[in-house]
Structure formats: structure tokens, C-alpha cells
Amino acid sequence: MASVIRAGAAFARSALASSRRLAGPGQQRRYSDMVAVFVNGKETHVPRGITVLQACEQAGVDVPRFCYHQRLSIAGNCRMCLVEVEKSPKPVASCAMPVMPNMNIKTTTPLVKKAREGVMEFLLINHPLDCPICDQGGECELQDQSAVYGSDRSRFTEFKRAVEDKELGPLVKTVMSRCIHCTRCVRFATEVAGVQDLGITGRGNAAEVGTYVSKLLTSELSGNIIDLCPVGALTSKPFAFTARTWELRNTESIDVTDGLGSNIRIDTRGTEVMRVVPRLHEGVNEEWISDKARFSYDGLKRQRLDKPLVKGADGRLKPATWEQAMEVVAAKIASTDPATMAAVAGKLSDAESIMALKDLFNRLGAGNLTAEGVAGGSADARSSYLFNSNIVGVEDADLVLLVGTDPRAEAPVLNARLRRANVAGGTHVASIGPHQDLTYPVESLGLSAKTVADVVSGKHPFAARMAEAARPLIIVGASLLRRPDRDALLKGLHALADQTGTVTADWNGFNVLHDAGGTVAALDLGFVPSTAAATADPAAVTLV
């Protein structure tokens, strides 16, 4: 039965995904294969093969759920999504039932209300009354749905069970007595993150979610199980007991810790950043972010240089006011030949600061402008340093060549898309560079620049495979851009792209993956050194 449900779930997900691709922004959806269903007496047309729950969503009817998530496989664990289907002998789990033509679905009948009330009572049997001290309070799905669909009393009079908390590492806090066995975390770790860290052991009342053996989470996307957990079983350990959600002010922003530009929301209280959570963007990060993006905000308040330091007469750095620091900088600039000055912008710098530094050096007549991780002369054409296929385009490729990049470490969300393209779409992935511990099979072509030359010249058998591919994709990593022979390698890779159809009129599969957002901003602003300035030995350096 479980295999039948999984097969039906996979078919439903593929049908819904194809229907989403057919609809452009702002356009009415058009489907070639539709079926008519009735939801609470209202006729609606939905794609054939989607689930009853998805059909209800398209009809504007809300169906409660705990285990179901649109980006994960269907489990059918919680039974909270029960609905009544005409001629069915009992309520059905809407998340696991495909729609049929002329199906009559009812979500507000007394039978459905009683079934949901019973399921909620069953879920609350062992759930502790931790709401006043639970970090999930205020955004807890169990809390919200129990108020709407639950009863005001329970028939359970026995002791609640207690489960030992699991040690998953410094980022994810566990209170496993609150777990309702929805298995969202298990499915995310296995299907999206690609690590077999979490699972269910035991049966019945003894079932527990945890690691099979005592170990920490090994995924760089592990923080996303915090957002997926519908209760307070998995919460953020750094955020624990620091604030309530209604105290926080939300600010939409972009993640700059990698070159992907994931959409994030920064929650603050006063002037202090309390946490960072993902923001939905189908074209970039969907609803996932990396652990680096989620937890690196602690660097804003710990071990941070937050005041100027000026070298004293004894040669030691001492705290100073901003006025004193500016006077020292101005005096140093006035006494230095502009031809021997250099400006270096860090890869986490914002575009406004980079532009201000560039304007200053232009007025001084100094031309040695360098951004961290940017090579001289690499900003001639914008397409030479961008991710041209877009993030979504990764899933359209049938062959991917990684050159000098480790997407799992440099862009974990992109790596999740590569994994999905490989596992679900059969995309072949090959790599030139050091061995990588990715979450999907990768063909290693070689380690050296000679491998690149062999592929470009056609001596390597992989060149023929690229030429046969319908939509090949090349991803160049930031480490290649820092090599002294980068210009020759990039020239060869551009030639390879032209030879194999990687760049055509309707497809640009040549991509550069930077390791920080500030690098792209610097290139867009032309913050690169001239050839002469790049080889000069500066007497003074300004860092931003």
C-alpha cells in the first residue's frame, strides 16, 4: 500500500509541476488534459492526476494538514487532511488520493469535522503542554489547527509519553516529546538535502524520529527542517528563548553569503538581528536557504570590528573615534602618490559602498581598484561573469560540467537543484577539479588544467558527450577565477561552449558561480584594476 501511495504521489507531483511550467507570470493557466471536479458543490477544472488536496487548494478551499508539503513526497501520516468523497465508504486522505473525473469532494460536512476532531485529539494525546515555553509559539501549526479543528476536551486520562531529546548539533534544538511524526524532516533530509541522517525507529507508541546512530546532522541545509517542522520539536538553537515572533520586525532582503542571491527575511528587535529565515522565490531559492545564510548573523555582534583602530606611537592598534580615524586616512592619502595607491573591496561589501570608494579613487586619479575574488579585465562582458542560465535553468539541462567549483559548499541551494535534476530528471553531472562529496553521482574527469585543454580540443571522450547533449551547462567556480592561468582557461571554456552548443540563440548555458554577492556588484560597477595597476606594488591600501 505504501508503494502505491508513493507512486501516486510522484505522478501527482509531476503533473502539478508540469502545470506550473505551462503558466507564465500573469497569464491564465491553460491545460491540455483537464478534469472536472466538484468541491463543496462548486465545479472546478484541474489537471488530471493531481491530488484531492491540490484540487481543493485550486478551488480556494483550505484543507488542514501536517505531513503534507508541496515540495516533498507524500507520506499520508497525519490524516488531518481527511475529506469526504461521494460514494466512498469512509473519509479519505486528500493528500494521497488522485482526483477522478466528476469527483464530488466535501470538506465541511459533519463527518469531516468529526474526523478532523478525532485526529486532532489523537495527535494531542502525547503532546506536552509546553506552549508558554515553546519557541514555536505564535507560528505553530498544531496550535493554530487545534484551535480551529480540535475539541475543547480530551478523553485521554493516562500519562503522556516522554521521548529523549536528540543531539543534532549546534544549530537545531530538539524537544522530541513534541514530535507528531509527520516525517517532514526525514523526507527533506533524504530527498532535498540528499543525506540519510534522519529516520523513524520503533513502531506504534514507541516510534521516534532521530538519527539511526548517535551523530550530528551533516547537511549544509539542515536549518530548513526548523521551518518545515509544524510543531516545536525542531527549533533554532541560537534563537532559543530570545524573542517571540510578534515582537519582531520583518525586513525583506537578499542573502550575500554566496553568489546565488537567495531571498531572505531578517527579523529584528530594535537594532538587533534576532534571526534570518527564507523568503519564497520560485526562480532562485524556492523556500530553502543555506545554514550559512540562516545562522551567520551572529557575526554581526560577536568578534566584530565595530570601532576604528589607529596605530599609536608604540606601534599598537588602539581604539579611536571616527573623526580621528578619518583624519589619519586623509593625511595618509594626501601624502601618498595616487599611482601607488590601491583600493580593495571585500566580497561582502554592498554596491553603494563600492561605488563610493570607486568615486573617491577616480577623483584622486588612482586606478588600482580590486575586489576580493575578482580578476583584472574580467568585466569586459556582463555575460562573462554571470549565472546566465538562471537558477531554474539548471533543471532544464541534460548535462552539467562543473569546473573548479564545489556547489555543495559554495551554493548549497543550487546543489539541491542539481541533485533534483540528477535524481528526477536524469541530468548527468561531471566535474573537473578536486574530489567533491556531493549528494548525487558525479563523474570526475580530472584534476588539472590539462583536462580542460583535452576537453576543449576534443581529445577527451567527454567532449563528444557534450556535443551530443541537447542543453549542456557549464558552471565555472570562483576558485578558477583566482588562478594565474585563469584567462587561458576561460578562453578555452568559452570556445568549448561555442563548439558544443552550450551558448545558442535560445539557451545560454555558460555560468560563473561566485562565492559572494558583493563580487558580482563589484563587477557590475567596473571595480576592476587596469593591467598596469594590477601589477603595481602599492604604498597604501584602502579596504572596504
C-alpha positions as CSV (number, residue, x, y, z in Angstrom):
1,M,0.0,0.0,0.0
2,A,2.8,2.4,0.9
3,S,4.5,1.8,-2.5
4,V,1.1,2.6,-4.3
5,I,0.8,5.8,-2.3
6,R,4.4,6.8,-3.2
7,A,3.9,6.0,-6.9
8,G,0.6,8.0,-6.9
9,A,2.3,10.9,-5.1
10,A,5.2,11.0,-7.6
11,F,2.7,11.1,-10.5
12,A,0.7,13.9,-8.8
13,R,3.8,16.0,-8.2
14,S,5.0,15.6,-11.8
15,A,1.5,16.6,-13.1
16,L,1.4,19.7,-10.9
17,A,5.0,20.7,-11.8
18,S,4.2,20.4,-15.5
19,S,1.1,22.5,-15.0
20,R,3.1,25.2,-13.2
21,R,5.6,25.3,-16.1
22,L,2.8,25.9,-18.6
23,A,1.7,29.0,-16.8
24,G,3.7,32.2,-17.2
25,P,3.6,35.1,-14.8
26,G,0.3,37.0,-15.1
27,Q,-1.1,34.6,-17.6
28,Q,-4.2,32.4,-17.2
29,R,-3.2,28.7,-16.9
30,R,-4.1,26.5,-19.8
31,Y,-4.1,22.7,-19.5
32,S,-4.3,20.2,-22.3
33,D,-5.7,17.5,-20.1
34,M,-8.2,18.7,-17.5
35,V,-10.9,17.0,-15.4
36,A,-13.9,18.5,-13.8
37,V,-14.4,18.0,-10.1
38,F,-16.9,19.4,-7.6
39,V,-15.5,20.9,-4.3
40,N,-18.3,21.7,-1.8
41,G,-20.8,21.8,-4.7
42,K,-18.7,24.2,-6.9
43,E,-17.4,22.9,-10.2
44,T,-13.8,23.5,-11.0
45,H,-11.4,22.2,-13.6
46,V,-8.0,20.9,-12.5
47,P,-5.1,19.0,-14.2
48,R,-5.6,15.3,-14.4
49,G,-3.6,13.3,-11.8
50,I,-3.2,16.0,-9.1
51,T,-4.3,15.1,-5.6
52,V,-7.6,16.0,-4.0
53,L,-5.9,18.3,-1.6
54,Q,-4.3,20.2,-4.5
55,A,-7.7,20.4,-6.2
56,C,-9.2,21.9,-3.1
57,E,-6.4,24.5,-3.0
58,Q,-7.0,25.5,-6.6
59,A,-10.7,25.8,-5.7
60,G,-9.8,28.2,-2.9
61,V,-10.8,25.7,-0.1
62,D,-8.3,25.3,2.8
63,V,-7.6,21.8,3.9
64,P,-5.7,21.3,7.2
65,R,-2.5,19.2,7.0
66,F,0.6,18.5,9.0
67,C,2.6,15.9,7.0
68,Y,1.9,17.2,3.5
69,H,4.3,19.6,1.9
70,Q,4.2,20.6,-1.8
71,R,8.0,20.1,-2.2
72,L,8.2,16.7,-0.5
73,S,6.9,13.3,-1.3
74,I,3.5,12.3,0.1
75,A,3.5,10.3,3.3
76,G,-0.1,10.3,4.4
77,N,0.9,10.1,8.1
78,C,-1.1,12.6,10.0
79,R,-4.6,12.0,8.5
80,M,-5.5,15.6,9.3
81,C,-6.4,16.3,5.6
82,L,-9.4,13.9,5.6
83,V,-12.3,14.8,3.3
84,E,-15.5,13.2,2.3
85,V,-15.7,11.9,-1.3
86,E,-19.2,10.9,-2.6
87,K,-19.7,7.1,-2.8
88,S,-16.6,6.5,-0.7
89,P,-17.3,4.3,2.3
90,K,-15.2,6.5,4.7
91,P,-13.2,9.7,4.7
92,V,-10.1,9.7,2.5
93,A,-6.7,11.3,3.0
94,S,-6.9,14.1,0.4
95,C,-3.1,14.4,0.1
96,A,-2.7,10.9,-1.2
97,M,-5.8,10.5,-3.4
98,P,-5.6,11.5,-7.1
99,V,-8.6,13.3,-8.5
100,M,-11.0,11.4,-10.8
101,P,-13.4,12.9,-13.3
102,N,-16.6,14.3,-11.8
103,M,-15.4,13.5,-8.3
104,N,-17.6,15.2,-5.6
105,I,-15.4,16.4,-2.7
106,K,-16.9,17.7,0.5
107,T,-14.8,19.4,3.2
108,T,-17.3,20.9,5.6
109,T,-19.7,18.0,6.3
110,P,-20.3,16.8,9.9
111,L,-18.5,13.6,9.1
112,V,-15.4,15.5,8.0
113,K,-15.5,17.8,11.1
114,K,-15.8,14.9,13.4
115,A,-13.0,13.0,11.7
116,R,-10.6,16.0,12.0
117,E,-11.6,16.5,15.6
118,G,-10.8,12.9,16.3
119,V,-7.4,13.1,14.5
120,M,-6.5,16.2,16.4
121,E,-7.5,14.6,19.7
122,F,-5.3,11.6,18.8
123,L,-2.3,13.9,18.0
124,L,-2.7,15.8,21.3
125,I,-2.7,12.6,23.4
126,N,1.0,12.7,24.0
127,H,1.7,16.3,23.1
128,P,3.0,18.2,26.1
129,L,1.5,21.5,27.3
130,D,4.7,23.4,26.5
131,C,3.1,26.3,24.6
132,P,4.2,29.0,27.2
133,I,7.9,28.0,26.9
134,C,8.0,26.7,23.3
135,D,9.9,28.8,20.7
136,Q,7.3,27.7,18.1
137,G,4.6,29.6,20.0
138,G,2.9,32.2,17.7
139,E,3.7,30.3,14.5
140,C,2.8,26.7,15.5
141,E,0.6,24.9,13.0
142,L,-0.5,22.4,15.7
143,Q,-1.5,25.4,17.9
144,D,-3.5,27.1,15.2
145,Q,-5.2,24.0,13.8
146,S,-6.1,22.6,17.2
147,A,-7.9,25.9,17.9
148,V,-9.9,25.7,14.7
149,Y,-10.5,22.0,14.2
150,G,-9.9,20.5,17.6
151,S,-12.2,19.8,20.6
152,D,-12.3,21.6,23.9
153,R,-11.7,18.4,25.9
154,S,-9.9,15.1,25.7
155,R,-10.9,11.6,26.7
156,F,-7.3,10.6,27.4
157,T,-6.5,10.2,31.1
158,E,-3.3,8.2,31.1
159,F,0.3,9.6,31.4
160,K,1.8,11.2,28.4
161,R,4.8,9.6,26.9
162,A,8.2,11.3,27.1
163,V,11.0,11.0,24.5
164,E,14.6,11.6,24.9
165,D,15.9,14.7,23.0
166,K,18.4,14.0,20.2
167,E,21.7,15.9,19.9
168,L,21.7,17.1,16.3
169,G,24.5,19.7,16.6
170,P,24.8,23.4,17.5
171,L,22.1,24.7,15.1
172,V,19.0,22.6,15.6
173,K,17.4,22.3,19.0
174,T,15.2,19.2,19.7
175,V,12.4,18.6,22.1
176,M,11.2,15.2,20.7
177,S,8.3,14.8,23.1
178,R,6.5,17.4,21.0
179,C,7.1,15.4,17.7
180,I,3.9,14.3,15.9
181,H,5.7,12.0,13.4
182,C,4.8,14.0,10.3
183,T,8.3,13.0,8.9
184,R,8.7,16.3,7.0
185,C,12.3,16.5,8.4
186,V,13.1,12.9,7.4
187,R,11.8,13.5,3.8
188,F,13.6,16.8,3.5
189,A,16.9,15.3,4.6
190,T,16.6,12.3,2.3
191,E,15.0,13.9,-0.8
192,V,16.2,17.5,-0.9
193,A,19.4,17.6,1.1
194,G,20.4,14.2,0.0
195,V,21.7,12.9,3.3
196,Q,20.4,9.8,5.2
197,D,20.8,11.4,8.6
198,L,17.2,11.2,9.9
199,G,14.7,8.4,10.1
200,I,12.0,6.8,12.2
201,T,12.8,3.9,14.6
202,G,10.4,1.9,16.6
203,R,6.7,1.2,15.9
204,G,3.4,2.5,17.3
205,N,3.7,4.4,20.5
206,A,7.4,3.7,20.6
207,A,8.1,5.4,17.3
208,E,10.8,8.1,17.4
209,V,12.3,10.4,14.8
210,G,16.0,10.8,15.1
211,T,19.4,9.6,13.8
212,Y,19.8,5.9,13.5
213,V,23.1,6.1,15.4
214,S,24.3,8.9,17.6
215,K,25.6,11.6,15.2
216,L,25.2,15.2,14.2
217,L,23.4,16.5,11.1
218,T,25.9,16.6,8.2
219,S,23.8,18.7,5.8
220,E,24.6,22.4,4.9
221,L,20.8,22.8,4.5
222,S,19.9,21.4,7.9
223,G,18.3,24.6,9.2
224,N,15.4,24.2,6.8
225,I,13.9,21.4,8.9
226,I,13.3,24.1,11.5
227,D,10.9,25.8,9.1
228,L,9.3,22.6,8.0
229,C,8.6,21.3,11.5
230,P,4.9,22.0,12.2
231,V,5.4,21.9,15.9
232,G,8.1,22.8,18.4
233,A,10.1,19.6,18.1
234,L,12.8,21.2,15.9
235,T,13.7,24.8,16.6
236,S,16.6,27.1,16.1
237,K,19.2,26.6,18.9
238,P,20.8,30.1,18.6
239,F,17.3,31.7,18.6
240,A,16.1,29.7,21.7
241,F,14.4,31.8,24.4
242,T,15.4,35.1,22.9
243,A,12.2,36.6,21.4
244,R,8.6,35.9,20.5
245,T,7.6,36.2,16.9
246,W,5.1,39.0,17.5
247,E,7.9,41.2,19.0
248,L,9.9,41.1,15.8
249,R,10.0,43.5,12.8
250,N,10.3,41.8,9.4
251,T,12.6,43.2,6.7
252,E,12.9,41.6,3.2
253,S,16.5,41.2,2.0
254,I,18.9,39.2,-0.2
255,D,21.5,36.8,1.1
256,V,25.0,37.9,0.2
257,T,26.9,35.0,1.8
258,D,27.0,33.2,-1.5
259,G,26.6,34.1,-5.2
260,L,23.0,32.8,-5.5
261,G,21.1,35.8,-4.1
262,S,18.6,33.8,-2.1
263,N,15.6,35.7,-0.9
264,I,15.6,36.1,2.9
265,R,13.6,37.8,5.7
266,I,15.5,39.4,8.5
267,D,13.7,39.6,11.8
268,T,14.9,42.3,14.2
269,R,14.0,43.6,17.6
270,G,15.1,47.2,17.9
271,T,18.5,47.4,16.2
272,E,19.5,43.7,16.9
273,V,19.1,41.0,14.3
274,M,17.4,38.1,16.0
275,R,17.1,35.6,13.2
276,V,17.1,35.1,9.4
277,V,14.5,32.9,7.6
278,P,13.9,32.2,3.9
279,R,11.5,34.1,1.7
280,L,9.7,32.4,-1.1
281,H,11.2,32.9,-4.6
282,E,10.5,30.1,-7.1
283,G,13.1,31.3,-9.5
284,V,16.0,31.3,-7.1
285,N,15.8,29.5,-3.7
286,E,12.2,28.3,-3.7
287,E,11.8,28.3,0.1
288,W,15.2,27.0,1.2
289,I,18.3,28.8,2.4
290,S,21.7,27.5,3.4
291,D,22.8,27.3,7.1
292,K,25.4,29.9,6.3
293,A,22.7,32.4,5.3
294,R,20.5,31.4,8.2
295,F,23.0,31.4,11.1
296,S,25.8,33.8,10.1
297,Y,24.1,36.8,11.6
298,D,25.9,36.1,14.9
299,G,29.0,37.6,13.2
300,L,27.2,41.0,13.4
301,K,27.5,41.1,17.1
302,R,30.4,38.8,18.1
303,Q,34.1,39.1,17.3
304,R,33.3,42.0,15.0
305,L,35.5,45.1,14.4
306,D,32.9,47.8,15.2
307,K,35.1,50.8,16.0
308,P,38.2,52.3,14.3
309,L,41.6,51.3,15.5
310,V,44.6,53.6,14.9
311,K,48.2,52.6,15.3
312,G,49.8,54.6,18.2
313,A,53.4,55.7,18.8
314,D,54.2,52.3,20.3
315,G,53.1,50.5,17.2
316,R,49.9,49.0,18.7
317,L,46.4,49.5,17.5
318,K,44.2,51.5,19.9
319,P,40.5,52.4,19.7
320,A,39.8,55.9,18.2
321,T,36.8,58.0,17.3
322,W,35.6,58.1,13.7
323,E,36.8,61.7,13.4
324,Q,40.3,60.7,14.5
325,A,40.3,57.8,12.1
326,M,39.2,60.0,9.2
327,E,42.0,62.5,9.9
328,V,44.6,59.7,9.8
329,V,43.2,58.4,6.5
330,A,43.0,61.9,5.0
331,A,46.6,62.6,6.0
332,K,47.8,59.3,4.6
333,I,46.1,59.9,1.3
334,A,47.4,63.5,1.0
335,S,51.0,62.2,1.5
336,T,50.8,59.3,-1.0
337,D,51.2,59.3,-4.7
338,P,47.9,58.2,-6.3
339,A,49.8,55.9,-8.7
340,T,50.9,53.9,-5.7
341,M,47.5,53.6,-4.0
342,A,45.2,50.6,-4.2
343,A,41.6,50.1,-3.1
344,V,40.3,46.6,-2.2
345,A,36.5,45.9,-1.7
346,G,35.6,42.8,0.3
347,K,33.2,40.3,-1.2
348,L,30.5,41.1,1.3
349,S,30.5,44.8,0.6
350,D,27.3,46.5,-0.7
351,A,27.2,48.2,-4.1
352,E,26.7,51.6,-2.5
353,S,30.0,51.4,-0.5
354,I,31.9,50.0,-3.6
355,M,30.6,52.9,-5.7
356,A,31.6,55.5,-3.1
357,L,35.1,54.0,-2.9
358,K,35.4,54.0,-6.7
359,D,34.3,57.7,-6.9
360,L,36.9,58.6,-4.3
361,F,39.7,56.9,-6.2
362,N,38.6,58.3,-9.5
363,R,38.8,61.8,-8.0
364,L,42.2,61.1,-6.6
365,G,43.4,59.8,-10.0
366,A,44.2,56.3,-8.7
367,G,43.3,53.4,-10.9
368,N,44.2,50.3,-8.9
369,L,40.8,49.0,-7.9
370,T,40.5,45.4,-6.8
371,A,37.6,43.5,-5.4
372,E,38.1,40.3,-3.5
373,G,37.9,37.3,-5.8
374,V,37.8,39.5,-9.0
375,A,40.4,39.1,-11.7
376,G,41.7,42.0,-13.8
377,G,40.0,42.5,-17.1
378,S,37.2,40.0,-16.2
379,A,34.3,42.5,-16.5
380,D,34.5,43.2,-20.3
381,A,31.2,41.5,-21.0
382,R,28.5,41.0,-18.4
383,S,27.7,37.5,-19.6
384,S,31.3,36.5,-18.8
385,Y,30.7,36.7,-15.1
386,L,27.0,36.0,-14.6
387,F,25.0,32.8,-14.0
388,N,23.4,33.1,-17.4
389,S,21.0,30.2,-17.5
390,N,19.3,31.4,-14.3
391,I,19.0,29.1,-11.3
392,V,15.8,27.4,-12.7
393,G,17.7,26.7,-15.9
394,V,19.8,24.1,-14.1
395,E,16.8,21.7,-14.2
396,D,16.4,22.2,-17.9
397,A,19.9,21.0,-18.7
398,D,20.6,17.4,-19.6
399,L,24.4,17.6,-18.9
400,V,26.3,19.7,-16.4
401,L,30.0,20.3,-16.3
402,L,31.5,21.7,-13.1
403,V,34.8,23.4,-13.4
404,G,36.7,24.4,-10.3
405,T,33.6,24.6,-8.1
406,D,32.1,22.7,-5.2
407,P,28.4,23.7,-5.3
408,R,27.6,21.9,-2.1
409,A,30.0,24.2,-0.2
410,E,29.7,27.3,-2.3
411,A,26.0,27.3,-3.1
412,P,24.0,24.6,-1.2
413,V,20.6,25.7,-2.6
414,L,21.9,25.4,-6.2
415,N,23.4,22.0,-5.2
416,A,19.9,20.9,-4.2
417,R,18.6,21.8,-7.6
418,L,21.4,19.9,-9.3
419,R,20.5,16.9,-7.1
420,R,16.9,17.1,-8.2
421,A,17.8,17.5,-11.8
422,N,20.1,14.4,-11.5
423,V,17.7,12.2,-9.5
424,A,14.4,13.2,-11.0
425,G,15.4,14.3,-14.5
426,G,18.5,12.1,-15.2
427,T,20.8,15.0,-15.7
428,H,24.4,13.8,-16.0
429,V,26.9,15.8,-13.9
430,A,30.7,15.8,-14.5
431,S,33.5,17.7,-12.7
432,I,36.9,19.0,-13.4
433,G,38.7,19.7,-10.1
434,P,39.3,18.2,-6.7
435,H,37.2,15.4,-5.4
436,Q,33.8,16.6,-4.1
437,D,31.5,15.0,-1.6
438,L,28.2,15.9,-3.4
439,T,24.8,14.4,-2.8
440,Y,24.4,12.8,-6.2
441,P,26.6,10.8,-8.6
442,V,29.4,12.9,-10.3
443,E,31.8,11.8,-13.0
444,S,35.3,13.0,-12.2
445,L,37.1,13.9,-15.4
446,G,40.4,15.1,-13.9
447,L,42.2,17.5,-11.6
448,S,44.4,19.7,-13.7
449,A,44.2,22.4,-16.4
450,K,45.3,19.8,-18.9
451,T,41.9,18.1,-18.5
452,V,40.2,21.3,-19.6
453,A,42.5,21.6,-22.6
454,D,41.8,18.0,-23.6
455,V,38.0,18.5,-23.4
456,V,38.3,21.8,-25.4
457,S,40.5,20.1,-28.1
458,G,38.2,17.1,-28.3
459,K,40.8,14.6,-27.1
460,H,38.8,13.8,-24.0
461,P,35.8,11.5,-24.7
462,F,33.6,13.8,-22.6
463,A,33.8,16.4,-25.4
464,A,31.7,14.1,-27.7
465,R,29.2,13.7,-25.0
466,M,28.8,17.4,-24.6
467,A,28.3,17.8,-28.3
468,E,25.5,15.2,-28.2
469,A,23.7,16.9,-25.3
470,A,20.6,18.9,-26.2
471,R,21.2,21.5,-23.4
472,P,24.6,21.3,-21.9
473,L,25.5,23.5,-19.0
474,I,29.0,24.7,-17.8
475,I,29.4,26.1,-14.3
476,V,32.7,27.8,-13.6
477,G,33.7,28.2,-9.9
478,A,35.3,31.2,-8.1
479,S,38.5,29.2,-7.5
480,L,39.2,29.1,-11.2
481,L,39.0,32.9,-11.4
482,R,41.8,33.2,-8.8
483,R,44.3,31.1,-10.8
484,P,47.2,32.8,-12.6
485,D,46.2,31.0,-15.8
486,R,42.5,31.9,-15.5
487,D,42.5,33.9,-18.8
488,A,43.6,30.9,-20.8
489,L,41.2,28.6,-19.1
490,L,38.2,30.9,-19.5
491,K,39.1,31.4,-23.2
492,G,39.2,27.6,-23.6
493,L,35.9,27.1,-21.8
494,H,34.2,29.8,-24.0
495,A,35.5,28.0,-27.0
496,L,34.1,24.8,-25.7
497,A,30.7,26.4,-25.1
498,D,30.6,27.6,-28.7
499,Q,31.7,24.2,-30.1
500,T,29.1,22.2,-28.1
501,G,26.0,24.4,-28.4
502,T,26.2,25.5,-24.8
503,V,25.5,29.0,-26.0
504,T,22.8,29.4,-28.7
505,A,20.2,31.9,-29.6
506,D,17.7,30.5,-27.1
507,W,20.0,28.9,-24.5
508,N,23.0,30.3,-22.6
509,G,24.5,27.5,-20.5
510,F,27.8,29.2,-19.7
511,N,27.7,30.2,-16.0
512,V,30.1,31.6,-13.4
513,L,29.3,30.8,-9.8
514,H,30.8,33.4,-7.4
515,D,31.1,32.7,-3.7
516,A,29.6,36.0,-2.5
517,G,27.1,38.6,-3.8
518,G,29.5,41.6,-3.4
519,T,31.7,40.1,-6.1
520,V,29.0,40.5,-8.7
521,A,28.2,44.0,-7.5
522,A,31.9,45.0,-7.9
523,L,32.0,43.6,-11.5
524,D,28.8,45.4,-12.4
525,L,30.3,48.6,-11.2
526,G,33.5,48.1,-13.1
527,F,35.5,47.8,-9.9
528,V,38.5,46.0,-11.5
529,P,42.1,47.0,-11.9
530,S,43.7,48.0,-15.1
531,T,46.5,45.8,-16.4
532,A,49.2,48.2,-15.3
533,A,47.7,48.9,-11.9
534,A,47.2,45.2,-11.2
535,T,50.9,44.6,-11.4
536,A,51.9,47.6,-9.3
537,D,53.2,47.4,-5.8
538,P,51.0,49.9,-3.8
539,A,52.4,52.0,-1.0
540,A,48.9,52.5,0.6
541,V,45.9,50.2,0.5
542,T,42.3,51.2,1.4
543,L,40.0,48.3,2.4
544,V,36.2,48.3,2.4
